[in-house]
Amino acid sequence: MTLALHGIAVSRGIAVSRALVWDTAMRDIPRNRIDKKSVRFEKKRFELAVKRVMVELTDIRAQIGADSPAEFDALLNLHSLILQDPILSEVPKELIASKLINAEWALVEQMDVLLAQFAAIEDDYFRERNADVRQVVERVLKALRGHATSLPLPPEGENEDPWLIVAHDISPADMVQLKGRRVGAFVTELGGATSHTAIVARSLGIPAVVGVPRALEFVHNGDLVVVDGKVGAVFLDPAQAVIDEYQRKQAILALSRQRLKRLITTEAKTQCGRRIHLMANIELPNDVERVVESNADGVGLFRSEFLFMNRKDWPSEDEQFEAYRKVIKAMKGRPVTVRTLDLGADKTLQLEGGSGAPPTSSSTALGLRSIRFSLAEPAIFLTQIRAVLRAAKYGPVKILLPMLTNIRETKQALAYIDLAREQLAERRIQANQAVPIGGMIEVPAAALSVPQFLKYLDYVSIGTNDLIQYTLAVDRVDNQVAHLYDPLHPAVLRLVYEVIQSAEKAGAEVSVCGEMAGDIRLTRLLLGMGLTQYSMHPSQLLDVKELLLKTDFEATQKLVKRMARGFEIDKIDALMRHLHEE
């Protein structure tokens, strides 16, 4: 009988492959009391294990090819930084001596301390970094126990059938080792939409389902497994009928992807000729290569905070300038929207000695984050703005201010931008002075105040991920309430619709840059609300374009606007069915 497991779909696609199980070193960890004579031995054993893992991470980084996704190097740097943190590299030795416990026990105890710190962070990206801590500790545990820290790899060669990796979690170091191997899909017990497994899987175009409870208990090496990366389903011991059906879907999907490539040079227009602008989201400068390949109309969201991550110091003005210039020049005249630093106070965890570190906040989701952080740290904000303004002379650039909630902070941010211009003028540095300034609409307070914001801003961009989370009071990475995270909730739809309509009345540009933009189930709904600019992951762009080419803009608007005033919950499903009737 076919057994179905369910998790979070993070990278679309279908795989029918044999399983290669990567077990974890976290099981059966020895917890032994030691005598004082053994303290020196345990400390030395621990130091050698840490050194061995550091050398391995360095060696793996050297294996990264020029054509590898940029995420590989960034994530390996993060693991190296975690390993060097005194909380993991030094404190365990103190515990060995003070508590007279073995190295494994001391390491795991300190891991729990660090994980508790990450758990207190309500920013999605940083909360999911607890998985990186676990992976680093796991490698050290394997070294302590004399086990191989590298994992069994699928065979090389194009003639080999692809394997499906099943693991508790997959570290970036392990991802690098998979380069050039035949991998059909990833299935992990941990992870979320912003986990590194999800990020790398999407960049490689490999189906992935994460957050699958007890996957390692049910899957064994060599088992035939079917993975549906679209719905987040994993089928074990599949019946022949299931295998045949998914192999048929797999073939259709492969043909569809080839067909979609023909649309790369096609303008995104609806059937009635309405031009729709399809932009791409990026995290790092190297991501722009995928944007160019997809022929996107521009970069709709450059998440600049990724330039600040995985390091012990602040990036300098020149360093940021070079990163922005690289993206702007690569786009060859197509616009690039740079969102200013969108981090919370938890960022101090990555700085050495607290130099220039901002004050901490008890809750980054409701505390000192995004524009609040920038306004509290004007030196950091001004440095970034100067870098963007300098880079703007190489092509069209827009500045996007994250998570605005009131006019006062908007005016303050604009004043700092004017100050940055003055500082560059005083230094006689040439910079583009006419850079449009926009604001992210991510909280209900901002969504309800768009007309007021547009008296001071040139455009707005709707960040649907946070808007949904704040509107519904749902933590989307909490498995216990994830089912309540609903982009089709009437309150969410009303807010999105009102923002689009308010911007249209003011004659201002409006875009959607959250996950809703790249979800083809919602493409026509947003179009019917009047949206003509979407920004998404480059891999989603052609799917959205194909649907738009088959859509009548005016007819879709009439259908949506008939229901827009109420967006009654019992009528939304009917509306969605009507929108997708061919």
C-alpha positions as CSV (number, residue, x, y, z in Angstrom):
1,M,0.0,0.0,0.0
2,T,1.3,3.4,-0.9
3,L,2.2,5.6,2.1
4,A,1.9,9.4,1.6
5,L,3.9,11.8,3.7
6,H,3.3,15.6,3.6
7,G,5.5,18.6,4.1
8,I,6.2,22.1,2.7
9,A,6.5,22.4,-1.0
10,V,9.5,24.7,-1.6
11,S,10.7,23.9,-5.1
12,R,8.3,22.7,-7.8
13,G,8.8,19.6,-9.9
14,I,8.4,15.8,-9.9
15,A,10.9,13.1,-9.1
16,V,10.6,9.3,-9.2
17,S,13.9,8.1,-7.7
18,R,15.7,5.7,-5.4
19,A,16.3,7.1,-1.9
20,L,19.7,7.8,-0.5
21,V,19.3,8.3,3.2
22,W,21.5,10.7,5.1
23,D,21.2,9.9,8.8
24,T,22.1,12.3,11.6
25,A,24.8,12.3,14.2
26,M,22.3,13.8,16.7
27,R,21.0,10.4,17.7
28,D,22.3,8.4,20.6
29,I,24.8,11.1,21.7
30,P,27.0,9.8,24.6
31,R,26.6,11.6,27.9
32,N,29.4,10.5,30.2
33,R,30.8,11.8,33.5
34,I,34.5,12.1,33.5
35,D,37.2,12.5,36.2
36,K,39.5,15.5,36.5
37,K,42.4,13.6,35.0
38,S,40.4,13.2,31.7
39,V,39.6,16.9,31.3
40,R,42.7,17.7,29.4
41,F,42.1,14.7,27.0
42,E,38.5,15.7,26.4
43,K,39.4,19.3,25.7
44,K,42.1,18.2,23.2
45,R,39.7,15.8,21.5
46,F,37.2,18.6,21.1
47,E,39.8,21.1,19.7
48,L,41.0,18.6,17.1
49,A,37.4,17.9,16.1
50,V,36.7,21.6,15.6
51,K,39.9,22.0,13.6
52,R,39.1,19.0,11.4
53,V,35.7,20.4,10.5
54,M,37.1,23.9,9.8
55,V,39.7,22.4,7.4
56,E,36.9,20.4,5.7
57,L,34.8,23.5,5.2
58,T,37.8,25.4,3.7
59,D,38.5,22.5,1.4
60,I,34.8,22.3,0.3
61,R,34.8,26.0,-0.4
62,A,37.8,25.5,-2.7
63,Q,35.7,23.1,-4.7
64,I,33.0,25.6,-5.6
65,G,33.1,26.3,-9.3
66,A,32.5,29.6,-11.0
67,D,29.1,28.3,-12.3
68,S,27.8,27.3,-8.9
69,P,24.9,29.2,-7.3
70,A,26.1,32.1,-5.2
71,E,24.2,30.7,-2.2
72,F,26.9,28.0,-1.8
73,D,29.7,30.3,-0.8
74,A,27.5,32.5,1.4
75,L,26.1,29.5,3.3
76,L,29.6,27.9,3.7
77,N,30.8,31.2,5.1
78,L,27.9,31.2,7.6
79,H,28.9,27.7,8.8
80,S,32.5,28.8,9.3
81,L,31.4,31.8,11.3
82,I,29.1,29.6,13.5
83,L,32.0,27.2,14.1
84,Q,34.3,30.0,15.2
85,D,31.7,31.5,17.6
86,P,33.1,31.2,21.1
87,I,29.7,29.9,22.2
88,L,30.5,26.7,20.3
89,S,34.3,26.7,20.0
90,E,35.3,27.8,23.5
91,V,32.5,27.5,26.1
92,P,32.2,23.7,25.6
93,K,35.7,23.4,26.9
94,E,34.8,25.3,30.0
95,L,31.8,23.0,30.6
96,I,34.0,20.0,30.2
97,A,36.2,21.3,33.1
98,S,33.4,22.7,35.3
99,K,30.8,20.0,34.9
100,L,33.2,17.1,34.3
101,I,31.3,15.9,31.2
102,N,32.5,14.5,27.9
103,A,33.0,16.7,24.9
104,E,29.9,15.5,23.0
105,W,27.6,16.4,26.0
106,A,29.2,19.8,26.5
107,L,28.9,20.6,22.8
108,V,25.2,19.7,22.6
109,E,24.5,21.6,25.8
110,Q,26.0,24.8,24.2
111,M,24.1,24.1,21.0
112,D,20.9,24.2,23.0
113,V,21.9,27.6,24.4
114,L,22.5,29.0,20.9
115,L,19.3,27.5,19.5
116,A,17.3,29.2,22.3
117,Q,18.7,32.5,21.1
118,F,17.7,31.9,17.5
119,A,14.3,30.7,18.7
120,A,13.7,34.1,20.2
121,I,14.2,35.8,16.9
122,E,10.9,36.3,15.0
123,D,12.5,37.1,11.7
124,D,11.8,34.2,9.3
125,Y,15.3,34.1,7.9
126,F,17.1,34.2,11.2
127,R,14.8,31.7,12.9
128,E,15.6,29.2,10.3
129,R,19.3,29.6,10.8
130,N,18.9,27.3,13.8
131,A,19.2,24.5,11.2
132,D,22.7,25.8,10.3
133,V,23.7,25.6,13.9
134,R,22.6,22.0,14.1
135,Q,24.4,21.1,11.0
136,V,27.7,22.6,12.2
137,V,27.3,20.7,15.6
138,E,26.5,17.5,13.7
139,R,29.8,17.7,11.8
140,V,31.8,18.3,14.9
141,L,30.0,15.4,16.7
142,K,30.9,13.1,13.8
143,A,34.5,14.1,14.0
144,L,34.5,13.5,17.8
145,R,33.0,10.1,17.3
146,G,35.5,9.1,14.6
147,H,32.8,9.0,12.0
148,A,33.1,10.2,8.4
149,T,31.8,13.8,8.3
150,S,31.1,13.5,4.6
151,L,28.0,11.8,3.6
152,P,27.4,9.1,1.0
153,L,27.1,10.7,-2.5
154,P,25.1,9.7,-5.5
155,P,27.3,8.3,-8.4
156,E,28.6,10.7,-11.0
157,G,27.8,10.5,-14.7
158,E,24.9,11.4,-16.9
159,N,24.0,7.7,-17.5
160,E,23.3,7.2,-13.8
161,D,19.7,7.4,-12.6
162,P,19.2,10.4,-10.3
163,W,18.9,9.7,-6.5
164,L,16.6,11.3,-4.0
165,I,18.3,12.7,-0.9
166,V,16.4,12.1,2.3
167,A,17.8,13.7,5.4
168,H,17.0,15.3,8.7
169,D,18.4,18.5,7.1
170,I,21.0,19.2,4.4
171,S,23.9,21.6,5.1
172,P,25.4,23.9,2.5
173,A,28.7,22.0,2.8
174,D,26.8,18.8,1.8
175,M,25.1,20.8,-1.1
176,V,28.5,21.7,-2.5
177,Q,29.5,18.0,-2.5
178,L,26.4,17.2,-4.6
179,K,27.6,19.5,-7.4
180,G,27.8,17.5,-10.6
181,R,26.0,14.5,-9.0
182,R,22.7,13.1,-10.2
183,V,20.2,14.3,-7.7
184,G,16.5,14.0,-8.4
185,A,15.0,15.7,-5.3
186,F,15.5,16.7,-1.7
187,V,13.3,15.6,1.2
188,T,14.1,16.8,4.7
189,E,12.5,16.6,8.1
190,L,13.4,20.2,9.0
191,G,13.3,23.4,7.0
192,G,10.9,26.1,5.7
193,A,10.4,28.3,2.7
194,T,13.5,30.4,3.5
195,S,15.8,27.5,4.6
196,H,19.0,27.0,2.7
197,T,17.8,23.7,1.3
198,A,14.8,25.5,-0.2
199,I,17.0,28.4,-1.5
200,V,19.5,26.1,-3.2
201,A,16.9,23.7,-4.5
202,R,15.1,26.5,-6.3
203,S,18.4,27.9,-7.7
204,L,19.2,24.4,-9.1
205,G,15.7,23.7,-10.3
206,I,15.4,20.5,-8.2
207,P,12.1,19.4,-6.6
208,A,12.1,19.7,-2.8
209,V,9.8,19.0,0.1
210,V,10.9,20.1,3.5
211,G,9.4,19.9,7.0
212,V,8.3,16.2,6.5
213,P,7.9,14.7,10.0
214,R,9.6,11.4,10.7
215,A,10.8,11.0,7.1
216,L,13.9,9.1,8.3
217,E,11.8,6.6,10.1
218,F,9.8,5.6,7.0
219,V,12.4,5.9,4.2
220,H,15.2,3.4,3.8
221,N,18.2,3.3,1.4
222,G,17.2,2.1,-2.0
223,D,13.4,2.6,-1.6
224,L,11.6,3.9,-4.6
225,V,10.0,7.3,-3.7
226,V,7.9,9.7,-5.6
227,V,8.2,13.4,-4.8
228,D,5.7,16.0,-5.8
229,G,7.3,19.4,-5.2
230,K,4.2,21.3,-6.3
231,V,1.9,20.0,-3.5
232,G,4.5,18.9,-1.0
233,A,3.7,15.2,-1.1
234,V,6.1,12.2,-0.7
235,F,4.9,8.8,-1.7
236,L,6.6,5.7,-0.3
237,D,6.4,2.2,-1.7
238,P,4.2,3.6,-4.6
239,A,1.9,1.3,-6.5
240,Q,2.7,0.8,-10.1
241,A,-0.3,3.0,-11.0
242,V,1.1,5.9,-8.9
243,I,4.5,5.5,-10.6
244,D,3.1,5.4,-14.1
245,E,1.0,8.5,-13.4
246,Y,3.8,10.5,-12.0
247,Q,6.2,9.5,-14.7
248,R,3.6,10.7,-17.2
249,K,3.4,14.0,-15.3
250,Q,7.2,14.2,-15.2
251,A,7.4,13.9,-19.0
252,I,4.7,16.5,-19.5
253,L,6.5,18.8,-17.1
254,A,9.8,18.4,-19.0
255,L,8.1,19.2,-22.3
256,S,6.4,22.2,-20.6
257,R,9.7,23.6,-19.4
258,Q,11.2,23.3,-22.8
259,R,8.1,25.0,-24.3
260,L,8.3,27.8,-21.8
261,K,11.9,28.7,-22.8
262,R,10.4,29.9,-26.1
263,L,8.7,32.7,-24.2
264,I,11.9,34.2,-23.0
265,T,12.0,36.8,-25.7
266,T,8.2,37.3,-25.8
267,E,6.8,40.5,-24.3
268,A,4.4,39.9,-21.4
269,K,1.1,41.2,-22.7
270,T,-2.4,40.1,-22.1
271,Q,-4.7,39.0,-24.9
272,C,-6.0,42.5,-25.2
273,G,-2.5,44.0,-25.6
274,R,-2.0,45.3,-22.0
275,R,1.7,45.3,-21.2
276,I,2.5,43.7,-17.9
277,H,6.0,44.2,-16.3
278,L,7.5,41.0,-14.8
279,M,10.5,41.8,-12.5
280,A,12.8,39.5,-10.6
281,N,13.8,39.3,-6.9
282,I,17.4,38.8,-6.0
283,E,19.5,38.4,-2.8
284,L,23.1,38.6,-4.0
285,P,24.8,40.3,-7.0
286,N,25.5,37.0,-8.7
287,D,21.8,36.3,-8.8
288,V,21.5,38.9,-11.6
289,E,22.7,36.3,-14.1
290,R,19.5,34.3,-13.7
291,V,17.5,37.6,-14.1
292,V,19.2,38.3,-17.4
293,E,18.7,34.7,-18.6
294,S,15.0,35.0,-17.8
295,N,14.7,38.3,-19.7
296,A,13.0,40.0,-16.8
297,D,11.9,43.6,-17.2
298,G,14.2,44.5,-14.3
299,V,15.1,43.7,-10.7
300,G,11.9,44.5,-8.7
301,L,13.5,43.7,-5.3
302,F,17.2,43.6,-4.4
303,R,17.2,42.3,-0.8
304,S,20.3,44.2,0.2
305,E,20.4,42.8,3.7
306,F,22.1,39.7,2.2
307,L,25.2,41.8,1.7
308,F,25.3,42.3,5.5
309,M,24.9,38.7,6.5
310,N,27.4,36.0,7.3
311,R,30.2,38.5,8.2
312,K,31.8,40.0,11.3
313,D,31.9,43.6,10.2
314,W,29.7,46.1,8.3
315,P,30.3,46.3,4.5
316,S,31.9,49.5,3.6
317,E,30.4,52.2,1.3
318,D,32.8,51.1,-1.5
319,E,32.0,47.5,-1.1
320,Q,28.3,48.1,-1.3
321,F,28.7,50.5,-4.2
322,E,30.5,47.7,-6.2
323,A,27.8,45.2,-5.4
324,Y,25.0,47.6,-6.6
325,R,27.0,48.7,-9.6
326,K,27.5,45.1,-10.7
327,V,23.8,44.4,-10.8
328,I,22.9,47.8,-12.4
329,K,25.4,47.3,-15.2
330,A,24.3,43.7,-15.8
331,M,20.7,44.9,-16.3
332,K,21.8,47.2,-19.1
333,G,19.3,49.9,-18.7
334,R,16.5,47.9,-17.0
335,P,15.5,49.3,-13.6
336,V,16.9,47.9,-10.3
337,T,15.0,48.4,-7.1
338,V,17.3,48.3,-4.0
339,R,15.5,47.7,-0.7
340,T,17.4,49.2,2.2
341,L,18.6,47.0,5.0
342,D,15.8,44.8,6.3
343,L,17.2,43.3,9.4
344,G,16.3,43.3,13.1
345,A,18.4,43.9,16.2
346,D,19.4,40.3,16.2
347,K,22.0,41.1,13.6
348,T,24.4,41.9,16.4
349,L,24.9,38.2,16.8
350,Q,27.1,38.3,13.7
351,L,29.4,41.2,14.7
352,E,32.7,41.0,16.5
353,G,32.9,42.7,19.9
354,G,29.7,44.6,19.3
355,S,31.5,47.2,17.3
356,G,28.9,49.5,16.0
357,A,26.3,47.0,17.1
358,P,22.8,48.3,17.5
359,P,20.8,47.8,20.7
360,T,18.9,44.5,20.9
361,S,15.2,44.1,20.8
362,S,13.1,41.5,22.6
363,S,11.0,40.8,19.4
364,T,12.4,41.6,16.0
365,A,9.0,41.1,14.3
366,L,7.4,43.8,16.4
367,G,10.6,45.6,17.5
368,L,13.6,47.3,16.1
369,R,13.7,46.0,12.5
370,S,13.7,47.2,8.9
371,I,13.3,51.0,8.6
372,R,13.2,51.4,12.4
373,F,16.6,49.8,12.6
374,S,18.0,52.1,9.8
375,L,16.6,55.2,11.5
376,A,18.1,54.1,14.8
377,E,21.5,53.6,13.2
378,P,21.8,56.6,10.8
379,A,25.5,56.0,10.1
380,I,24.7,52.6,8.6
381,F,21.7,53.9,6.7
382,L,23.6,56.9,5.3
383,T,26.5,54.6,4.1
384,Q,24.1,52.4,2.3
385,I,22.2,55.3,0.7
386,R,25.4,57.0,-0.5
387,A,26.5,53.7,-2.1
388,V,23.2,53.3,-3.9
389,L,23.2,57.0,-5.1
390,R,26.7,56.6,-6.5
391,A,25.8,53.3,-8.3
392,A,22.7,54.9,-9.8
393,K,24.8,56.8,-12.4
394,Y,25.3,53.4,-14.1
395,G,21.6,52.8,-14.8
396,P,18.0,53.4,-13.6
397,V,17.7,52.7,-9.8
398,K,15.0,53.0,-7.2
399,I,15.3,53.0,-3.5
400,L,12.7,51.0,-1.5
401,L,12.1,51.6,2.2
402,P,11.0,48.5,4.1
403,M,8.1,48.2,6.6
404,L,6.9,51.7,6.8
405,T,4.2,52.3,9.4
406,N,3.8,56.1,9.7
407,I,4.5,59.3,7.9
408,R,6.9,60.5,10.6
409,E,9.4,57.8,10.0
410,T,8.9,58.3,6.2
411,K,9.8,62.0,6.5
412,Q,12.8,61.1,8.7
413,A,14.1,58.5,6.1
414,L,13.7,61.1,3.3
415,A,15.6,63.6,5.3
416,Y,18.5,61.2,5.7
417,I,18.4,60.5,1.9
418,D,18.7,64.2,1.3
419,L,21.6,64.4,3.8
420,A,23.4,61.5,1.9
421,R,23.1,63.5,-1.3
422,E,24.6,66.6,0.4
423,Q,27.4,64.5,1.8
424,L,28.3,63.2,-1.7
425,A,28.2,66.7,-3.1
426,E,30.5,67.9,-0.3
427,R,32.9,65.1,-1.3
428,R,32.5,66.1,-5.0
429,I,31.4,62.6,-5.8
430,Q,29.2,62.3,-8.9
431,A,25.9,60.6,-8.1
432,N,22.4,60.4,-9.5
433,Q,20.3,62.8,-7.6
434,A,16.9,61.9,-9.2
435,V,16.4,58.4,-7.7
436,P,12.7,57.5,-7.1
437,I,11.9,56.6,-3.5
438,G,9.3,54.1,-2.6
439,G,7.9,52.3,0.4
440,M,7.1,48.7,1.2
441,I,3.5,48.1,2.3
442,E,3.8,45.2,4.7
443,V,1.6,46.1,7.7
444,P,-2.1,46.8,7.8
445,A,-1.4,50.4,9.1
446,A,0.5,51.2,6.0
447,A,-2.0,49.5,3.7
448,L,-4.7,51.7,5.1
449,S,-2.6,54.9,4.7
450,V,-1.4,54.6,1.2
451,P,-2.8,57.9,0.0
452,Q,-1.0,59.7,2.8
453,F,2.3,57.9,2.0
454,L,2.1,58.8,-1.7
455,K,2.2,62.5,-0.8
456,Y,5.9,61.9,0.0
457,L,6.8,58.7,-1.9
458,D,7.1,58.0,-5.7
459,Y,5.7,54.5,-5.6
460,V,4.8,51.6,-3.3
461,S,5.5,47.9,-3.3
462,I,3.4,45.3,-1.5
463,G,5.3,42.8,0.5
464,T,2.6,40.1,0.8
465,N,4.6,37.7,3.0
466,D,4.7,40.1,6.0
467,L,1.3,41.7,5.2
468,I,-0.4,38.3,5.5
469,Q,1.6,37.4,8.6
470,Y,0.8,40.7,10.4
471,T,-2.9,40.8,9.2
472,L,-3.7,37.3,10.4
473,A,-1.3,37.2,13.4
474,V,0.2,33.9,12.0
475,D,3.8,32.9,12.2
476,R,4.2,31.2,8.8
477,V,7.2,29.1,9.9
478,D,5.4,27.7,12.9
479,N,4.1,24.3,11.8
480,Q,1.3,24.4,14.4
481,V,-0.4,27.5,12.8
482,A,1.0,27.4,9.2
483,H,-2.4,26.2,7.9
484,L,-3.8,29.6,9.0
485,Y,-1.4,31.5,6.7
486,D,-3.8,32.2,3.9
487,P,-3.3,34.7,1.0
488,L,-6.9,34.3,0.1
489,H,-8.3,35.4,3.5
490,P,-10.9,38.1,2.8
491,A,-9.0,40.7,5.0
492,V,-5.8,40.1,3.1
493,L,-7.5,40.5,-0.3
494,R,-9.2,43.7,0.8
495,L,-6.0,45.2,1.9
496,V,-4.1,44.3,-1.3
497,Y,-6.9,45.5,-3.5
498,E,-7.2,48.8,-1.6
499,V,-3.4,49.4,-1.9
500,I,-3.5,48.8,-5.7
501,Q,-6.6,51.0,-6.1
502,S,-5.2,53.8,-4.0
503,A,-1.9,53.9,-6.0
504,E,-3.9,53.9,-9.2
505,K,-6.0,56.9,-8.1
506,A,-2.8,58.8,-7.1
507,G,-1.2,57.9,-10.5
508,A,1.6,56.1,-8.7
509,E,3.4,52.9,-9.6
510,V,2.5,49.8,-7.5
511,S,4.0,46.3,-7.5
512,V,3.7,43.1,-5.6
513,C,7.1,41.5,-4.6
514,G,6.0,38.8,-2.1
515,E,5.3,35.2,-2.7
516,M,1.9,36.0,-4.1
517,A,3.5,37.6,-7.2
518,G,5.0,34.3,-8.3
519,D,2.1,32.1,-7.5
520,I,0.2,31.3,-10.7
521,R,-2.9,30.5,-8.8
522,L,-3.1,34.2,-7.9
523,T,-1.8,35.8,-11.1
524,R,-5.2,36.5,-12.6
525,L,-6.6,37.6,-9.2
526,L,-3.9,40.2,-8.9
527,L,-4.3,41.2,-12.5
528,G,-8.1,41.7,-11.9
529,M,-7.3,44.0,-9.0
530,G,-5.4,46.2,-11.5
531,L,-1.8,45.0,-10.8
532,T,0.5,45.4,-13.8
533,Q,3.9,44.9,-12.2
534,Y,4.9,41.7,-10.5
535,S,8.3,40.8,-9.0
536,M,9.2,37.2,-8.2
537,H,12.0,34.6,-8.2
538,P,13.4,34.3,-11.7
539,S,12.4,30.6,-11.9
540,Q,8.7,31.6,-11.6
541,L,8.7,34.2,-14.3
542,L,8.0,32.2,-17.4
543,D,5.1,30.3,-15.8
544,V,3.5,33.7,-14.9
545,K,4.2,35.1,-18.3
546,E,2.5,32.1,-20.1
547,L,-0.7,32.6,-18.0
548,L,-0.8,36.3,-18.7
549,L,-0.5,35.8,-22.4
550,K,-3.7,33.7,-22.3
551,T,-5.6,36.2,-20.1
552,D,-7.9,39.0,-21.1
553,F,-7.1,42.0,-18.8
554,E,-10.4,43.8,-19.1
555,A,-12.6,40.7,-18.7
556,T,-10.5,39.7,-15.6
557,Q,-10.9,43.1,-14.1
558,K,-14.7,43.1,-14.5
559,L,-14.9,39.7,-12.9
560,V,-12.7,40.6,-9.9
561,K,-14.2,44.1,-9.3
562,R,-17.7,42.7,-9.1
563,M,-16.6,40.9,-5.9
564,A,-13.9,43.2,-4.7
565,R,-16.1,45.3,-2.4
566,G,-17.0,42.4,-0.2
567,F,-14.5,39.6,-0.9
568,E,-17.0,37.4,1.0
569,I,-15.4,34.2,2.2
570,D,-18.0,31.9,0.7
571,K,-17.6,33.5,-2.8
572,I,-13.8,33.6,-3.0
573,D,-13.5,29.9,-4.1
574,A,-16.1,30.5,-6.8
575,L,-14.2,33.5,-8.0
576,M,-11.0,31.6,-8.2
577,R,-12.7,28.8,-10.3
578,H,-14.1,31.4,-12.7
579,L,-10.7,33.1,-13.1
580,H,-9.1,29.8,-14.2
581,E,-11.7,28.6,-16.5
582,E,-10.1,28.4,-19.9
